[in-house]
Amino acid sequence: MEDVKGKKMSEAFRLGVKPPSELAPPDWMTENVSLFNSERGKKFDINQSLWLREPLMQLKNYDTKQVVLYGPTGVGKSAMAEAMFAWVVAESPGPLLYLSQTNDTSRIWKESRLSYALKSVPRVRDLWPKDRHKDRKGDIIFPHMPMHIRGANKSSCQELSMQYLYGDEVWTWKPDLMQEFLGRHHNRWNRKVFLVSQAGLVDDSMDRAFEETDKNEWSFECDGCGDMVQYHRKILKYDIIKVEGSIDDQATADTARIECPKCGHIYPDQIRVRRDMHKKSRYVPTSDKGLKGHKGYRMHRLGVWHTSWASYVLKELKAKKQLNLGVVDLWRQTHQKDDCQPWKDDLGMKRKEMRLSDTKLKDRDPKAKMKNETDRFMSCDKGGDHFWVVVRAWAKGEGSELLFAGYVPENKDAQELRSLQEKYAVEDRKTLIDIQFDSDKIASWCQRYGWTGIRGNGVVTSYKHKIRGGATVEKSYSAPKIKEGKTLVARAIYFEVASNPIKDILWRLMNGEGINWTVPEDVSKAYKRHMKSEVRKEKDNGKQVWEAADRQNHLWDAEYYNVAAALMNGIFED
């Protein structure tokens, strides 16, 4: 009779020598892995997301070393990682490193979704470390392999030698991180690298990695001609429906359909039709110049069967409206998030003459409203012992007129600024003042007068805002923040704004694109100088940023703060 110790040894031997499954990796995942709170069902099901099949098949293709996958949100990229990691632990173990956007996001994903998926597989659950120190914040140390789940930073890549590398949302990574990350596989013969993301910028690390592949595009077999047709915004058709001269967005979106560019076959926007197309879809390579062992795949929102094409049209219509008003953000996001196409910031460097209003500053009644005026903002940029101030009137969706631009000396309790605000009848909360310098004093003024603090951030390009249902949207400004005084008793509300995208909007407005943004003909020479003080330069990483070519740039900053205020108050929305 075998003793207890013998039973444990035999069980360990049985687990250790169990032959690998004959199922293909995505089919094994479908049969074995359960998901936490998935919209598509409790079980991982490759048949619901056929666009993941071929990328996952590369796990058993020993010639493939690196897989690059562009995918929109909601196509199962996180579920793919969860199911894939379970397969690795159970079927083909090896050291694994996963990098997400931050340590916090990776930790939350590990503790909720990943752990649930891994433990749903009996064989993986049996291998789960009993020692709590081997299941810590960023690591799971199985008896036969380590798994590291960490944020996308250099310290996460140090002193690790990995067989599997999985980079998530690579478009958010810092430019120099990719080299550090890829260096972790140490040229192992059996290495597997997965880079998974929405699109970012042209020539960023994700774009360069995709350019080195065979560039497979998600496509469907046309019922009309039998040819393969790539999912692309060019094949989406809809009729512009107007009511009393204005576009009826919903009625327009309801006409959405896909048309084969080769034979003209029409596909109506019905879930049954989209499902049938999904079953007849596959990846089609578009390049024969990729590096050996590098496979690339690109999805498109239109190829996601459970998303209506009408929803895509609604987003495109809104993006076009904002683009016509001068705001490029939503248009850029549809290219990056839905089309999975890298974005290139290219506004050109040629300056045009600013549009002039038909009024002069010296003749204008400070409190008189422009035609259809809906808002006016006073924005103040600090410059040593003084402020540079811009006051602008705005008509939602129509135009903006400069009312004041000039120098205001700093005095006790900001009385000069307060007097100017009252002279131009600007509401307290619509008076924005730079809180980045001398912040305690500025915060005390904001608290006293009800002003709003503002500060620019030249590093970020957007801020995530939670909306109903737990989803998030990207905006060029943060949620309200609180500034607590350190040397003075003060507590003020302020906003942080993404300076580069907002300066892009200002540039477009200055150059006659978007709403009718004007300046009076008698504006000062100082204003004209300040508005030429910054230029757009491309960095080594392909990103373009605004840099000062002249130290006298305060009115430029005050103007972009004013644009930020307009964004926060819905001036550019339909």
Secondary structure, DSSP 4 states (H G I P E B T S, - for coil): ---HHHHHHHHHHHHHHPPPPSS-HHHHHHHH-B-SS-TT-SB--GGG-GGGHHHHHGGG-TT--EEEEE--TTSSHHHHHHHHHHHHHHHS---EEEEESSHHHHHHHIIIIIHHHHHTSHHHHHTS-SSGGGEETTEEE-SS-EEEEEESSGGGGTT---SEEEEESGGGS-TTHHHHHHGGGTT-TT-EEEEEE---BTTSHHHHHHHTS--EEEEEE-TTT--EEE--GGGEE----EETTEE-HHHHHTT-EEE-TTT--EEES-HHHHHHHHHTEEEEE--S-SPTTEEEEE--GGG-TTS-HHHHHHHHHHHHHHHHHT--HHHHHIIIIIS---B-----SPPPPPPBPSS-GGG--TTPPPTT--EEEEEEEEETTEEEEEEEEEETTTEEEEEEEEEEE--GGGHHHHHHHHHTT--STTEEEE-SSSHHHHHHHHHHHT-EEEEEESS-S-EEEE-TTS-EEEESBPPPEEEE-SSS--EEEEEEEEHHHHHHHHHHHHTT-SSEEEB-TT--HHHHHHTTSEEEEE-TTS-EEEEESSS--HHHHHHHHHHHHHHHTTTT--
